[in-house]
Amino acid sequence: MDCVLLASGGMMPMPERLPTSVLVRRDGHMMMFDAGEGIQLALKRGALGIRALDAVAITHLHADHVLGLPGVLMFRAQSDPTEPLTVIGPPGIERFVQHTLEDLHYHLNFDIEFVEWREGAPATAWRWHDAALFWHELEHSTFCLGYRLEEPPRPGKFSTEKAHALGIPTGPSYGKLQSGQDIIHPTTGEIVRPRDVLGHPRRGRIVAYCTDTRPCDGLSTAIAGADLAFVEGMFGPEHETEASEKKHMTVLEATRAAKNAGASRVVLVHISPRYALSEEVRLEAQARTVLPSCSVGTALSCYEIPLPD
């Protein structure tokens, strides 16, 4: 699994920064977080394709997070897809998409399945094959969601010593046990279970995406222990008052929240258009006074996520 940061800007598309969006790639499939205006340009620049896109998860209905969604749908239609697309998001996301397509008189050659947040909705928003996507309420000027993608636990490490002690010969039986299947002992006829030769289960990878929020419980829960977390750092610390008034975070507030939540690697996104690209070095240096491992995201950067443990 890896993530491509399509863009890292906030508020509006700028010549040097498109609105923030992240593409997650896993086992030949893709899902996207947010789709601001012009985000198809980033897909084109990165030669990333779109046919393998399974889902788009929208955080909230502000222009810099959703205006590019109709264009993404139309771009996908050009690839002659065979599978439906899932659109996940806040209340009103289905209405926005349907009305836009109707007003533009545009026909899609694939179905859209909508997953819309509602009061009392379960924590699990959607299942992406064997991975789970969770949504959490954030604190913004309008209803906003943060997302957390979790892979399922993996089997524990296979112990050849335990297998030898049980008299299991080397061969296909090892693979079956490691994949979680019981086997019949070739000599005794007894059932040998995976737990007899495997260590403790190992957790899967965790990716989080949270933007447009103040520090809050939903943010902490979404990024807790994440292997990779994309978190908004819209303002420098000198604009802390404005960040609070507009329900955003400074780079220091973002990194403090990430550090307290135990996120392993943090990429700061949703950078205000007031900061030129040259100023990102300063913002990153300020953020690293709290969390030395963090960075300010650069468009089309690819972040590999190794398996933990």
LOLUM-571693 format. One record per residue: residue in three letters; x, y, z of N, C-alpha, C in turn. Coordinates in steps of 0.001 Angstrom, whole numbers, padded with zeros to 6 digits, always signed. Layout:
ALAXYZXYZXYZ ...
This chain:
MET+000851-001189+000000+000000+000000+000000+000886+001238+000000 ASP+000479+002226-000793+001147+003514-000758+000114+004612-000968 CYS+000543+005847-000712-000328+007011-000887+000378+008036-001760 VAL-000375+008600-002688+000136+009687-003516-000592+010960-003105 LEU+000171+011950-002663-000417+013246-002345-000616+013999-003663 LEU-001852+014071-004102-002133+014725-005384-001879+016225-005307 ALA-002240+016824-004184-002053+018264-004016-002176+018596-002529 SER-001709+019793-002145-001607+020104-000716-002165+021463-000337 GLY-002923+022101-001238-003394+023455-000967-004724+023522-000246 GLY-005040+024722+000227-006320+024973+000878-006991+026197+000289 MET-008286+026278+000453-009148+027400+000064-009483+027442-001423 MET-008476+027410-002296-008738+027584-003719-007563+027015-004518 PRO-007804+026656-005791-006674+026228-006620-005779+027416-006934 MET-004484+027198-006808-003493+028222-007126-002552+027677-008192 PRO-001862+028546-008918-000956+028056-009964+000057+027044-009456 GLU+000513+027215-008203+001530+026312-007677+000957+025240-006743 ARG-000324+025347-006385-000918+024386-005450-002390+024177-005762 LEU-002764+022958-006088-004172+022597-006193-004701+022250-004802 PRO-006021+022187-004612-006573+021823-003309-006172+020404-002903 THR-006090+020210-001607-005583+018963-001034-006411+017742-001431 SER-005720+016695-001840-006349+015418-002167-005287+014331-002062 VAL-005699+013159-001622-004779+012023-001455-005351+010804-002157 LEU-004491+010079-002857-004854+008836-003529-004181+007680-002804 VAL-004988+006718-002368-004455+005511-001713-004489+004375-002731 ARG-003367+003671-002871-003270+002547-003812-002965+001268-003029 ARG-003763+000229-003336-003602-001030-002607-004061-002187-003482 ASP-003173-003129-003721-003511-004349-004470-004183-004046-005812 GLY-003674-003047-006514-004213-002722-007830-005488-001906-007814 HIS-005914-001466-006647-007117-000648-006520-006753+000705-005921 MET-007644+001693-006111-007380+003039-005612-008633+003616-004953 MET-008405+004458-003956-009467+005305-003427-008890+006687-003182 MET-009760+007684-003247-009329+009074-003163-009990+009754-001981 PHE-009224+010591-001292-009770+011457-000250-009849+012873-000789 ASP-011045+013416-000843-011356+014768-001314-011050+014954-002792 ALA-011776+015890-003386-011637+016151-004822-011949+017619-005080 GLY-010956+018447-004838-011125+019876-005063-011033+020235-006534 GLU-011273+021488-006826-011318+021975-008202-010007+021695-008941 GLY-010121+021076-010105-008963+020842-010956-008103+019655-010589 ILE-008579+018792-009689-007716+017704-009225-007420+016685-010324 GLN-008240+016675-011393-007920+015783-012516-006558+016123-013125 LEU-006154+017385-013021-004846+017793-013550-003721+017035-012856 ALA-003860+016845-011541-002831+016115-010800-002788+014651-011228 LEU-003959+014075-011460-003999+012682-011933-003311+012557-013282 LYS-003523+013559-014137-002892+013551-015456-001378+013753-015339 ARG-000979+014732-014526+000446+015017-014383+001209+013812-013843 GLY+000577+013104-012928+001230+011950-012341+001050+010674-013131 ALA+000342+010742-014262+000053+009553-015079-000478+008424-014204 LEU-001434+008770-013344-001918+007832-012330-003111+007008-012785 GLY-003748+007414-013873-004918+006668-014321-006089+006861-013380 ILE-007233+006296-013766-008410+006459-012924-009350+005264-012993 ARG-009105+004358-013906-010025+003234-014066-010097+002381-012806 ALA-008981+002286-012071-008939+001446-010871-009496+002146-009636 LEU-010064+003346-009809-010606+004086-008675-011899+003444-008196 ASP-011914+002985-006953-013082+002328-006370-013987+003289-005616 ALA-013395+004324-005003-014192+005183-004123-013558+006549-003981 VAL-014409+007537-003691-013969+008876-003317-014640+009206-001990 ALA-013822+009566-000990-014354+009929+000325-014193+011433+000513 ILE-015303+012128+000661-015319+013582+000792-015452+013958+002261 THR-014642+014930+002697-014693+015334+004105-015871+016269+004392 HIS-016087+017254+003519-017176+018208+003771-017502+018976+002498 LEU-018614+019668+002541-019120+020338+001349-018649+021786+001273 HIS-017342+021970+001262-016747+023252+000920-016095+023113-000445 ALA-016072+024206-001184-015683+024155-002592-014323+023506-002822 ASP-013343+023796-001951-011994+023290-002200-011847+021801-001886 HIS-012959+021156-001516-012914+019722-001229-013857+018905-002110 VAL-014748+019594-002828-015761+018831-003562-016002+019298-004995 LEU-015556+020489-005355-015880+020994-006698-015235+020179-007815 GLY-014190+019457-007520-013552+018639-008541-014179+017269-008721 LEU-015129+016921-007840-015728+015588-007917-016473+015344-009231 PRO-017300+016277-009723-017936+016021-011034-016914+015763-012128 GLY-015802+016488-012118-014774+016269-013125-014116+014906-012997 VAL-013930+014451-011763-013374+013118-011546-014314+012049-012101 LEU-015611+012231-011873-016592+011273-012394-016560+011236-013917 MET-016496+012396-014538-016470+012457-016000-015160+011883-016552 PHE-014068+012148-015859-012771+011597-016262-012807+010071-016190 ARG-013385+009536-015135-013473+008075-014993-014346+007476-016093 ALA-015398+008190-016481-016290+007681-017529-015557+007499-018854 GLN-014507+008276-019081-013754+008167-020329-012902+006898-020395 SER-012669+006263-019225-011825+005063-019200-012628+003788-019413 ASP-013924+003930-019687-014795+002777-019923-014740+001797-018756 PRO-015077+002251-017538-014982+001381-016359-016041+000291-016383 THR-015783-000764-015646-016741-001868-015567-017364-001980-014183 GLU-016762-001335-013193-017243-001435-011818-017888-000128-011373 PRO-018822-000188-010426-019412+001044-009888-018388+001810-009057 LEU-018690+003059-008798-017862+003902-007937-018650+004214-006683 THR-017982+004151-005538-018618+004507-004272-018207+005915-003886 VAL-019182+006747-003554-018929+008103-003066-019381+008159-001611 ILE-018450+008492-000742-018672+008511+000705-018564+009952+001172 GLY-019413+010356+002103-019279+011725+002563-020352+012183+003519 PRO-020414+013483+003754-021342+014073+004717-022753+014153+004153 PRO-023721+014506+004985-025078+014705+004488-025095+015728+003354 GLY-025772+015382+002267-025871+016276+001124-024959+015914-000025 ILE-024046+014962+000173-023114+014629-000906-023837+013995-002100 GLU-024839+013166-001838-025580+012551-002943-026349+013609-003718 ARG-026998+014514-003008-027752+015589-003673-026826+016429-004556 PHE-025647+016773-004020-024695+017584-004783-024316+016898-006091 VAL-023971+015631-006024-023534+014911-007221-024676+014761-008221 GLN-025831+014314-007735-026949+014059-008640-027424+015330-009317 HIS-027534+016422-008556-028007+017672-009146-027003+018213-010157 THR-025721+018092-009858-024697+018578-010791-024759+017815-012109 LEU-024859+016499-012028-024925+015696-013249-026191+015993-014047 GLU-027294+016191-013336-028548+016515-014024-028455+017875-014709 ASP-027902+018869-014013-027820+020210-014581-026869+020267-015770 LEU-025834+019420-015740-024877+019388-016850-025314+018460-017968 HIS-026415+017727-017747-026926+016758-018728-025842+015741-019099 TYR-025120+015273-018051-024021+014342-018302-024426+012940-017872 HIS-024234+011979-018766-024556+010585-018470-023278+009813-018179 LEU-023243+009134-017051-022106+008292-016689-022351+006867-017151 ASN-021297+006188-017543-021417+004793-017984-021085+003810-016859 PHE-021234+004269-015616-021065+003387-014453-022018+003859-013361 ASP-022330+002959-012470-023220+003284-011360-022443+003947-010227 ILE-023139+004789-009463-022558+005386-008256-023325+004864-007051 GLU-022592+004370-006096-023181+003936-004828-022805+004964-003762 PHE-023805+005540-003114-023554+006598-002133-023583+006035-000716 VAL-022623+006473+000079-022584+006158+001510-022528+007502+002221 GLU-023654+007912+002779-023772+009249+003357-023900+009156+004873 TRP-023105+009969+005572-023147+009980+007036-024535+010399+007526 ARG-024957+009796+008598-026219+010185+009233-026056+010086+010741 GLU-026915+010734+011455-026876+010684+012918-027012+009242+013383 GLY-026114+008817+014251-026153+007445+014752-025534+006426+013822 ALA-024857+006887+012759-024225+005970+011809-023135+005169+012510 PRO-022926+003911+012114-021842+003121+012710-020489+003737+012387 ALA-019498+003413+013202-018159+003988+013021-017524+003545+011708 THR-017884+002354+011249-017344+001860+009982-018180+002411+008835 ALA-017560+003259+008010-018286+003870+006900-018427+002923+005723 TRP-017364+002144+005468-017320+001362+004226-016252+000294+004347 ARG-016446-000803+003604-015452-001867+003544-014795-001841+002173 TRP-013486-001671+002168-012712-001685+000928-012016-003035+000845 HIS-012714-003993+000214-012254-005375+000209-012115-005820+001676 ASP-010922-006154+002163-010805-006609+003549-010400-005490+004501 ALA-010271-004258+004009-009911-003126+004860-011172-002360+005257 ALA-011084-001644+006380-012237-000901+006900-011939+000592+006887 LEU-012909+001375+006403-012807+002826+006425-013722+003357+007526 PHE-013130+004076+008470-013883+004668+009572-013998+006174+009353 TRP-015124+006733+009811-015280+008183+009742-015491+008742+011144 HIS-014997+009960+011348-015061+010602+012657-015417+012073+012465 GLU-016283+012569+013323-016679+013977+013250-015532+014877+013710 LEU-015243+015895+012910-014229+016881+013261-014906+018189+013681 GLU-014104+019184+013995-014640+020471+014449-014274+021558+013450 HIS-015224+021898+012594-014992+022893+011551-016190+023838+011506 SER-016155+024789+010599-017255+025753+010487-018492+025141+009851 THR-018365+023980+009246-019490+023197+008752-019227+021743+009096 PHE-020222+020884+008929-020042+019478+009286-018892+018884+008464 CYS-017952+018236+009140-016744+017750+008479-016346+016397+009056 LEU-015877+015518+008188-015473+014175+008579-013974+013981+008399 GLY-013383+013229+009323-012027+012735+009145-012106+011245+008887 TYR-011128+010698+008181-011173+009293+007795-009952+008527+008303 ARG-010183+007257+008565-009136+006350+009030-009315+005016+008306 LEU-008312+004603+007562-008352+003349+006812-007476+002324+007522 GLU-008067+001191+007887-007348+000154+008615-007364-001162+007853 GLU-006195-001742+007662-006110-003099+007131-006391-004090+008258 PRO-006860-005286+007919-007134-006285+008963-005828-006808+009564 PRO-005898-007404+010754-004689-007997+011341-004143-009105+010451 ARG-002832-009250+010457-002168-010309+009704-001828-011462+010636 PRO-001706-012671+010108-001300-013793+010958+000059-013527+011596 GLY+000291-014155+012750+001583-014034+013401+002677-014721+012602 LYS+003911-014499+013005+005036-015102+012299+005023-016622+012460 PHE+005342-017302+011369+005368-018770+011364+006635-019257+012072 SER+006467-020218+012978+007598-020780+013721+007944-022158+013158 THR+009057-022227+012423+009488-023533+011904+009880-024466+013034 GLU+010359-023898+014137+010725-024732+015285+009503-025461+015848 LYS+008389-024722+015974+007172-025361+016482+006666-026405+015492 ALA+006756-026088+014191+006296-027044+013189+007140-028318+013221 HIS+008453-028181+013355+009326-029353+013444+009011-030165+014686 ALA+008779-029468+015803+008484-030163+017056+007199-030970+016957 LEU+006263-030498+016147+004999-031222+015969+005113-032311+014898 GLY+006260-032362+014237+006451-033399+013220+005775-033099+011905 ILE+005579-031826+011599+004941-031452+010336+006021-031288+009284 PRO+005974-032036+008208+007020-031953+007194+006953-030650+006402 THR+008112-030197+005945+008173-029005+005100+007385-029242+003816 GLY+006619-028226+003401+005834-028370+002190+004588-027518+002211 PRO+003557-027901+001448+002339-027091+001331+001639-026856+002669 SER+001812-027756+003626+001154-027596+004932+001579-026303+005612 TYR+002839-025906+005420+003320-024669+006019+002520-023472+005496 GLY+002321-023443+004186+001587-022328+003583+000143-022271+004039 LYS-000486-023439+004167-001882-023476+004614-002007-022956+006042 LEU-001110-023399+006913-001157-022936+008300-000900-021439+008379 GLN+000051-020953+007589+000389-019539+007616-000753-018681+007086 SER-001574-019234+006207-002705-018473+005672-003955-018606+006533 GLY-003839-019346+007645-004958-019442+008581-005802-020688+008453 GLN-005334-021689+007709-006114-022921+007526-005641-024032+008465 ASP-006599-024808+008954-006258-026022+009701-005739-027082+008727 ILE-004907-027995+009225-004460-029123+008408-004621-030408+009216 ILE-004579-031506+008525-004575-032821+009179-003131-033320+009216 HIS-002675-033672+010401-001300-034155+010549-001123-035411+009698 PRO-000089-035464+008843+000064-036590+007912+000353-037920+008599 THR+000800-037876+009841+001136-039117+010547+000094-039497+011580 THR-000267-038552+012440-001185-038850+013542-002648-038725+013148 GLY-002927-037938+012089-004312-037710+011698-005011-036671+012546 GLU-004296-036052+013471-004894-035026+014327-004950-033681+013596 ILE-005851-032826+014068-005971-031479+013493-004872-030591+014071 VAL-004145-029919+013175-003162-028921+013583-003706-027558+013174 ARG-003800-026671+014156-004385-025345+013904-003292-024290+013778 PRO-003586-023199+013058-002584-022138+012882-001996-021644+014193 ARG-002829-021545+015231-002316-021041+016508-001225-021925+017099 ASP-001168-023170+016621-000144-024086+017138+001254-023744+016636 VAL+001336-023012+015520+002650-022735+014930+002880-021251+014636 LEU+001874-020409+014903+002003-018985+014614+002127-018167+015887 GLY+002840-017052+015774+002921-016123+016890+001663-015272+016990 HIS+001737-014222+017797+000583-013343+017979+000253-012613+016668 PRO-001035-012384+016401-001414-011639+015188-000729-010276+015144 ARG-000427-009807+013935+000214-008511+013742-000774-007571+013060 ARG-000826-006367+013537-001818-005431+012997-001499-005055+011559 GLY-002545-004622+010850-002363-004126+009499-001970-002663+009513 ARG-001831-002091+008329-001418-000691+008209-002603+000245+008411 ILE-002301+001452+008867-003323+002456+009161-002959+003772+008488 VAL-003898+004306+007702-003738+005610+007057-004870+006510+007532 ALA-004543+007753+007857-005566+008708+008289-005510+009955+007421 TYR-006687+010567+007246-006798+011797+006462-007756+012733+007189 CYS-007220+013828+007725-008041+014766+008492-007644+016195+008142 THR-008586+016930+007620-008309+018310+007259-009507+019181+007618 ASP-009244+020490+007747-010295+021453+008104-010893+021131+009473 THR-010101+021344+010504-010573+021047+011853-009724+021774+012892 ARG-010316+021958+014041-009578+022324+015242-009139+021029+015938 PRO-008180+021096+016847-007878+019902+017649-009130+019454+018378 CYS-009461+018172+018282-010694+017670+018883-010580+016159+019071 ASP-011554+015591+019776-011539+014144+020032-011600+013343+018737 GLY-012401+013802+017769-012518+013078+016509-011201+013004+015772 LEU-010440+014094+015801-009119+014106+015175-008193+013127+015872 SER-008173+013164+017193-007288+012276+017963-007599+010814+017688 THR-008879+010491+017625-009281+009101+017378-008905+008660+015975 ALA-009092+009540+015001-008829+009172+013606-007350+008911+013351 ILE-006463+009670+013998-005035+009557+013695-004275+008727+014716 ALA-004955+008197+015730-004269+007467+016799-003466+006287+016249 GLY-002176+006288+016496-001329+005176+016091-001207+004968+014603 ALA-001564+005960+013800-001529+005797+012341-000093+005654+011842 ASP+000094+004790+010860+001399+004673+010214+001688+005898+009354 LEU+000638+006466+008782+000763+007675+007971-000502+008495+008141 ALA-000332+009760+008549-001485+010628+008754-001298+011924+007971 PHE-002278+012236+007126-002317+013511+006430-003196+014436+007266 VAL-002593+015497+007791-003287+016383+008739-003107+017825+008277 GLU-004177+018600+008399-004069+019982+007964-003153+020788+008883 GLY-002295+021586+008263-001492+022569+008968-001599+023854+008175 MET-002773+024444+008190-003078+025520+007247-002294+026802+007520 PHE-002004+027059+008809-001396+028333+009167-000088+028149+009925 GLY+000756+029160+009831+001918+029234+010696+001488+029665+012083 PRO+002343+029470+013090+001957+029799+014473+001652+031276+014676 GLU+002164+032140+013817+001894+033572+013947+000435+033909+013633 HIS-000296+032963+013045-001704+033200+012704-002626+032301+013531 GLU-002246+032039+014757-003024+031134+015616-004430+031668+015875 THR-004572+032963+016080-005897+033537+016347-006816+033349+015143 GLU-006305+033602+013965-007109+033427+012752-007470+031958+012539 ALA-006525+031075+012825-006800+029639+012705-007945+029232+013612 SER-007939+029722+014836-009005+029387+015777-010347+029941+015319 GLU-010353+031181+014837-011598+031802+014397-012191+031083+013192 LYS-011347+030585+012295-011819+029949+011066-011919+028431+011189 LYS-011695+027913+012406-011801+026468+012673-010792+025666+011851 HIS-009562+026152+011863-008448+025447+011246-007353+025272+012296 MET-006199+024747+011880-005083+024554+012801-003810+025192+012262 THR-002931+025548+013185-001577+025925+012814-000740+024652+012722 VAL+000458+024783+012161+001332+023618+012052+001722+023093+013425 LEU+001811+023992+014414+002149+023540+015772+000987+022790+016410 GLU-000226+023291+016215-001389+022596+016771-001559+021225+016129 ALA-001328+021150+014822-001473+019877+014116-000453+018859+014604 THR+000798+019277+014735+001834+018331+015156+001686+017945+016623 ARG+001214+018851+017459+000948+018476+018856-000133+017409+018926 ALA-001193+017599+018157-002282+016616+018145-001772+015268+017648 ALA-000960+015278+016591-000437+014032+016036+000512+013342+017006 LYS+001352+014125+017655+002296+013547+018628+001545+012924+019794 ASN+000550+013627+020315-000236+013100+021444-001004+011843+021060 ALA-001388+011741+019776-002155+010578+019323-001247+009409+018919 GLY+000049+009622+018898+000970+008537+018579+001050+008193+017106 ALA+000764+009149+016231+000913+008894+014789+002396+008775+014453 SER+002752+007772+013657+004160+007521+013359+004745+008525+012378 ARG+004011+008810+011319+004506+009703+010273+003394+010661+009900 VAL+003705+011946+009841+002687+012968+009616+003093+013842+008432 VAL+002145+014046+007532+002339+014935+006388+001338+016076+006540 LEU+001835+017300+006597+000981+018466+006750+000469+018924+005385 VAL-000834+019165+005304-001488+019517+004048-002428+020698+004269 HIS-003165+021051+003214-004150+022141+003252-003468+023454+003640 ILE-002375+023752+002963-001591+024949+003245-002301+026181+002686 SER-002365+027236+003476-003048+028460+003056-002373+029060+001825 PRO-003164+029631+000901-002576+030263-000283-001747+031492+000041 ARG-001814+031985+001272-000996+033147+001631+000493+032808+001667 TYR+000806+031488+001802+002198+031078+001882+002697+030619+000516 ALA+003755+031228+000046+004379+030798-001200+005067+029451-000977 LEU+005372+028766-002069+006060+027482-001949+007369+027624-001177 SER+008054+028745-001353+009322+028961-000665+009164+029027+000850 GLU+007965+029364+001336+007733+029474+002777+007428+028130+003430 GLU+007216+027084+002635+006926+025779+003206+008102+025245+004023 VAL+009317+025646+003651+010496+025234+004428+010399+025777+005852 ARG+009974+027022+005982+009815+027618+007311+008711+026919+008099 LEU+007571+026659+007454+006475+025985+008139+006901+024599+008617 GLU+007647+023901+007771+008117+022568+008148+009078+022640+009328 ALA+009976+023617+009321+010926+023771+010424+010197+024074+011733 GLN+009157+024900+011673+008372+025200+012864+007671+023945+013379 ALA+007086+023175+012461+006372+021958+012859+007323+020943+013488 ARG+008550+020886+012988+009507+019891+013474+010051+020206+014864 THR+009779+021396+015374+010131+021666+016769+009261+020853+017712 VAL+008109+020406+017212+007203+019550+017996+007359+018092+017606 LEU+007403+017831+016304+007444+016462+015796+008510+016382+014692 PRO+009726+015961+015046+010837+015987+014079+010598+015169+012812 SER+009724+014179+012873+009520+013302+011714+008492+013826+010724 CYS+007841+014950+011019+006773+015427+010128+007362+016160+008932 SER+006525+016362+007919+006945+017103+006738+005744+017839+006169 VAL+006004+018878+005401+004954+019549+004636+004850+018835+003298 GLY+003644+018452+002929+003443+017640+001735+003774+018366+000447 THR+004345+017621-000488+004665+018135-001810+003835+017380-002843 ALA+003249+018095-003767+002362+017487-004763+003050+016359-005511 LEU+002322+015262-005659+002722+014051-006373+003836+013273-005666 SER+004063+013591-004385+004968+012757-003590+004283+011430-003298 CYS+005040+010355-003341+004514+009012-003058+005074+008542-001726 TYR+004188+008074-000852+004570+007635+000492+004316+006140+000616 GLU+005386+005360+000610+005266+003926+000831+004948+003671+002298 ILE+004112+002674+002549+003756+002340+003936+004159+000894+004179 PRO+005290+000664+004825+005723-000708+005085+004811-001385+006094 LEU+004802-002692+006044+004027-003452+007026+004640-003255+008403 PRO+003813-003008+009429+004358-002830+010774+004807-004161+011378 ASP+005600-004085+012425+006054-005277+013168+006816-006230+012269 
